[in-house]
């Protein structure tokens, strides 16, 4: 991703959009379709729950929503790993998304720790 992007909301949205674009106009097998739908849901959910966290009234509520976002990012990570191992995509096609997913997980963990 671009080094200029420090806005976590935008990075999460860009990650979800990148996942959607990965599947745009691609013919999928049964497994590919199943994993694609789940990955689109989890990547979008991470962005949406982060947006909810920004509007949280208490630290406890914020941490809860950040944890949900983190859970969805971890689910996305597992999904991408499964797709790599099943060779549904070339590793090069997933490399940037997997890297961004890892960075987003690390950032989210840090955000949660900093609130506690």
N, C-alpha and C positions, 0 to 999 in steps of 0.2 A: 504494500500500500504506500501511498504518498506520505513522505515524512512530514509534510505540512499539516496532516490531519491529526489534531490533538483532541478534537471534539468527539467524545465517546459516543454520543447519540448518533452523530453522523457516521462514525465508523461502524457501529452496529447496523445501521440502515444500509450502508454500502455493502456490508458482509451479506446481509439477507438478500439484497438486490443481486449480488454476485452469484449467490446460490440459485436464485430464480433464473438468471441469464444462462447459467450452466445447462439447465434443462430445456431452455426455450428452443422449440423446433427440433428436439432430439427424439428420435424413435427409441422407446425404452422396452426392455423385456419386462416380464412380470415383476421380478426382483428389483429391477431398476426403477420401475414406476412406484413400487411400494416404498423403497428407500428414498426416492425423490420427494414424494409427498410428505413423508415424515421429516425429512431434512428441511424442506421449505417451511413446514410448521414450526420446527424447533428454532431455526435461525430467525424467523420473523418474530417468534415469541420472545426471544432474548431481547430484541430491539424494543418491542412493545412493553415488556415488563420493566425495562430500564426507564422508559418514558414514565411509567407509573411510579417508579421509585423517585424520580425527580419531583413529583408532586406529593410525595408522602408527607403526612403531618408530623410524624414522630420518627426518631431514629430507629426504633424497633420496627415500625412499618417499612421504613426505607431498607433496612437490612433484610427483612423478609422478601421484599420484592427484588432486591439485588441477588439474593440467594436463588430465587426462581430463575432470574436471568442467567446466573452462573450455571444452574442445573441444565438449562436449555442449551447453553454453549457447550457444555460437556457432552450432552446428547448429540449435538451436531458433530463434535469431534469423533465420537465413536462411529457415527453413521459414515462420515467421510473415510475413516479407517477401514470399515467393512467394505465400502465400495472400492477402495484401493485394493484390498486383499482379494476381492472377488473379480478384480480387473474389469469393472464396469466402465472405468475411465482410465486413460493413461495417467500415470503418476504426475507427469508434467502438467496435465490439465487441472489437477487438484492442488498442486504445490502451493500456489499463492493463497488459495482459500484455507488450506490447512494451516499455513503459517499465520495468517490473520486470525484464524480461530484460536490458535494457541496464544497469540498476543492478547486477544480480547479476554481470554480466561485469566491470564496473569493480571491484567489490569483490573478485572472485576474482583478477583481475590484481594488485591491491594486495597481497592475501594472499601470492601467490606471490613477488612482489618483496620483501616483508618477511622472508621465510624465507631468501632467498638471501644 
